Amino acid sequence: MIETEKLRSRILSLAMRGELSERNLQDGSAAELYSKILETKAELVKSGRIRKDKQYDVIEAGNMPYSIPDNWCWVRFGKIINLQSGQDLKPSEYNDKRSGIPYITGASNYEGDGSIIINRWTDCPKAYAYEDDILLSCKGTVGKLTILREKEVHIARQIMGIRTFDVDVTFMFYYLQSMIYGIKEAQKGLIPGIERNDVLNLLCPLPPVPEQVRIVEKIEALFCELDKIDVLQNQYASNQEALKSKLIDA
């Protein structure tokens, strides 16, 4: 049997090294993109829409996890995103009557296709996540990811909402997925709870946006082929079980 999850992990690892995409001089540099992101965040801080960043450790040039293309740059993940921690609500603060906005409590709300199961609502939201935020389950069932398609929701403490700026959100989704795969392999399949600083202090390889788009297209094309393999292998396993049952009956 082909271990498709390991192949997905390998594909993401290669993608984050720039080994699945071609360089294009017209893409510009990631340093320019990074400056633009910092400007966007500074304006949002000034308007009171997000909080000012904490101080991060300096990234030492000779201490990188791996080599990346010359027009990419290494950044602290917290510098290019805004992280919203979740907050639990009391039973009196949510309902099943569709009153208010959706209340997302944990990984059990995630469907396999990336959609969200909504079965609770709240009229008194406190910890917001918005459309196109990445939702990361950080407690309980840890490491599940999805991109939010609802306009706005309240998230419980089992979830973090990750808001991106001036980048391709799907590329950032796959970057986080690559990190989750790495943690799973290091922990032999088990991931402890993820804390805010675990996410904010990540080292992120940042390509120019056009290359981010090309990388996403390549990943999704390869993942589509792996999905087909999964279907065929499941059918094969099912057929093998059916044949075994018939042989036993005979």
Salt bridges, closest charged atoms under 4 A:
GLU3 OE1 - LYS6 NZ 3.44
GLU5 OE2 - ARG8 NH1 3.05
ASP27 OD2 - ARG214 NH2 2.57
ASP53 OD1 - LYS41 NZ 2.93
GLU93 OE2 - LYS126 NZ 3.06
ASP96 OD1 - LYS97 NZ 3.74
ASP132 OD1 - ARG149 NH1 2.65
ASP133 OD1 - ARG163 NE 3.19
GLU211 OE2 - ARG23 NH2 2.27
GLU225 OE2 - LYS228 NZ 3.40
ASP227 OD1 - ARG8 NH2 2.66
ASP230 OD2 - ARG8 NH2 2.99
GLU241 OE2 - LYS244 NZ 3.71
